[in-house]
Structures are given as structure tokens and as C-alpha cells.
């Protein structure tokens, strides 16, 4: 069999129905729109029509499961003031979104998160973190320091995740993704760089995992086994002394044991190694333009080139590490990281991964999967300039190449 024939056969297989985990949820194909902050919100983070249109367009053009990004479980869990959090107002708009996505034959998930100490939201009175930490990101907003969470704080956050999960299930969401990566609260507990606790929630990987695992178990118990709960988990932090691939293998086995539907494998720590996940160019000029104060702008101008590391892009850049997790667990795994071609899709599926998550190829062209399926293109034209990241903080995420 020729290489081209093999790729074509794998692409055909990619567009058949797929059951998510052991749940009854079936997707039209193996493709998931990765959770990527959209920035399509009105005052106080209420989703607007642009957000609805964005996800409906993805469903219309063949995404099996589209993921609404960065839904904070509480006001205290917001990284910035205009981020969405799960409350009565946002749920009204989100119900319309689920209905419209379903009308197109698609499925929709919500990414649930809590920022922990990584915030510059001036409305937050107390930053929450595993340990006492300095918050460089929020320093110029008067949020430079976070205190270690008390037991009451831990219980409150668990309750917020459960409440949010049940609310989203009640309005028609098909699945949830709990964000345990990228340096947000649950990731902060997992990483030895940010978790310096000396109680049962700190120290060994089992102790650092204890709070996130309790939280996920509570959510699964609340929503029931038929409602898929996915976990976004770092392969590693991309930092010396951080959460490692060995940690990831251990955590993956524990998440499999409690019945998580799938793991979305990712990497990087937003406050310390943000482009470890995205790879490609660093759009520093736009990031400086979007800074919220002159002090922040000047700091970015002077130190940005030194502290924001650039990571070169290459297709399927997380595959080598993701394969180590594929060997460690039998549960469904969602591969994320540099998939942008027919050949790349085939490589991932033939390596034993169940689903593929992507963002930038779909932001560049919402019809990307439709064109891959009919063979009219072999590869995305996204050049990894990452200017779409800058647009998140303007009027909403978009590709500056295709607009």
C-alpha cells in the first residue's frame, strides 16, 4: 500500500463516529476544537453573539466537539475582569450556544477553570494559591502576592466546580473539560515550583495530586458516569524542576482509575513558559500594545525579549512525550500539539491516540476539516505567527492572515 493510500484510509477513519470514553456520547468524528480563550464577551464576561457564532461555525464545518474556553467557576477564579464565569447571566447565553451547536449536528463542551494566583483582576480581594507566592502577572494591578489556601478555601473551590458542572449539564452541554494544566490553580497544586505546602496537599506527587483528584472525583460523582469529564493535563511544565513527564504518567493512571472520560495532553505554564504550548512566533508588539498600564508596557518592552522564550514550531511537536502516556494508560487520549495536515493527522491516529484537538488551523480557516476530508487541501496555511493570541484581548480571537 502506498503512503498516500494509507493516509487517505486513515483520514476516512478519522471521520467516522467515535464514542467518548465509556460514556454514551458519540461524536461525528475524532476532532475536537481545543479550548482557546475567545475574548467574545460583553461587560463582566457575559458571552455575546460572536461567541455563539464562533462555535456554531465550527460545528457547521465538521468539528466533532467544540470546546468553549476558560469558564471560571467563580468570580474569584477569573484571571481578568472580563473573563466569563459560570453564573445565571452567562448560563442564559450558553444555553443558546448549546442549542445552536446541536442544530448543526455538533456537540459542545465547556472548559472549567480557576486561575489560582495567576490573575490581574482588580475585583479579586484575595488571590488563592497552593502556597504563598509572588504574582508577577498581577503586580501592576496591585495583586502581587497570594496566600496559601486554607481547608475552607479548598472546600469552597471544590463546591464551585461541582455547582458549575451541574449547571452546565442542566442547560445542554455534552461534556466538560476540567483545566488541570497551563499553570492555573489545579496545575499550581501539581507543580513543585508552585506547591510548597508541608501538609497532606504538598510534597510527593501523590500529595500534590490529592486536591485536584478529590475535586475531579467530586465532579464525576455529581454529574454521573454517562456525562463525560475530560481533563486537560500537562505532559510537563516546560520548566526545570516543574511538573514532569513522569509526574504526568502517574497522574494519568490515577485519573483513569476514577473514571475520567479522556485526557487532553498539553504542556506549558502560562505565567512562566507560555509559548511552550503554542510554539512559533512571539507577537511581542501586540502583547505590549495590549498591556493594561504604562508600567506593564515598559516592563514588556525592556524585559519581554529576555523573559518570553520562543520555541520553534514543528508538526506534532508533543508526540514523543504523548506516546509515553499512551503506553502508561488504556483510557482515551486526546492528542494536542502541532497537528495541521493530512499526514500529521494520520501519524497521530496511527500512533494510538483516540482523538485530536486543534485550534490555530481552525481559527485560520473554520472549513479546515471539511477541506481535509474532501482532499482539497493537504495542510493548513496557518504560519504560526500567533497574532491570533493578541486578538483575544481586542474584539475577539481571529486570524489576521485570513481576515
Secondary structure, DSSP 8 states (H G I E B T S, - for coil): --HHHHHHHHHHHHTS-EE-TTSS-EESSSEEE-------B-GGG-B-HHHHHHHHHHHHTT-SEEEEEEEESSGGG-SSTTS-BSSHHHHHHHHHHHHHHHHTT-EEEEEEE--TT----TT-SS-EESS-EE-TTTGGGT--EEEE--HHHHHHHHHHHHHHHHHHHHTT--EEEEEE-BTSHHHHHH-TTT----STTSSSHHHHHHHHHHHHHHHHHHH-TTSEEEEEEES--SSTTSS-HHHHHHHHHHHHHTT-SEEEEE--BTTT-THHHH-S---HHHHHHT-SSHHHHHHHHHHHHHHS------TTTTHHHHHHHHHH--SEEEEESS--BHHHHHHHHHTT-SEEEESHHHHH-TTHHHHHHHTS-SB-------HHHHHTTTTS---TTT-
